[in-house]
């Protein structure tokens, strides 16, 4: 997939996500947000958790502990971003919901 295709995908299907790194100001961009659920893989049921998937150009300095606000709810990055695909154009970050 090319960068232009990814931009169109996120423009059509992404939601507004605000990322605030520990040492900087907030940035808002389109990203894909996944809620907890289950998926069948190779005959086994695997549980999933909150995560956010985004083009690497959207949030370039994501680190474990950074805050994301999605739909008015705050989440913290549980880990540093991992490549979401082989071309390196997207990253995924597992999230933990902040309970107020």
N, C-alpha and C positions, 0 to 999 in steps of 0.2 A: 504494500500500500504506500502511496506517496503522501507527502505532507498536505497537499491541497485536498486530497480525498479525506484525510483525517480531520482537517478543519471543517469540511462540509458535514461529516458525520457528527461531530460534536456540536456544531451549530444547529443541526436538526434534532438531535436526540439527547444532548447534554443538558444538565441543570446548572444553575449558577452556584459556584462554590467559591468561598473566600478562604484563602490560605494566609495564615499569619505565622511567619517563622519566629523563633525565639528571639532573634536579634534584629527584627526589621518590621516594616510596615506591611499592611495587608494587600493582597492582590486577588482580584476576582476574575474568574475565567469559567468557561464551560467544561464540565467533566461528567463522567458517568459514575453514579452512586449506586452501590449494591448493598442491600439489606441482608440480615441473616436469613438463611434458608438451608436447603439441602439439594444436592445434585447427585445423580447416579453416574458413577464412573466405573467401568469394567465390572458391573454387577455389584458394586459396593456403594452404599449410601454415605456420602461425605457431608458433614455440616460446614456451612460457610458463615462468615461473620461480616460485619460492616467493612466496606472497602471503597476506595475512590480510585478511578482510573482516569488518566489525563494525558494529553500530549506533553512531551517533555518541554516544549516551548512555553507552556502555560505557567508552570510552577517549577522554576529551575533550581531552587535551593531548599527542597524539602528534606527535613531530618526528623528522626524519632523525637516525639514530644511536641512537634509543631501542632498548632490548632487549625482545624478546618470547620467552617460554619456552612451547614447545608440545610436549607429549609428552616432556618432559625434555630437549629440544634447544633451544639458544639461537640466536636469529636477530636480526639488526639491521635496523632500518628503513632501506632504501636511499634513500627519498624521504619528503617530508611526505605526509600522507594526501590522497587525491583523492576527490571524490564518486563513489560507485559507482552512483548512480541519479539521476534528475532531481528526485526529491522531497527530496533532501538528508538522508535518514534514515540512510544507510549510507555508510561510507568504506572505501577499500581502500588497502593499503600494500604495495608490493613489498618483499620481504625478502631478506637474504643470510644463509646459514647460517654460523654461527661454528664453525670447525673447531678442535678443541682439540689 
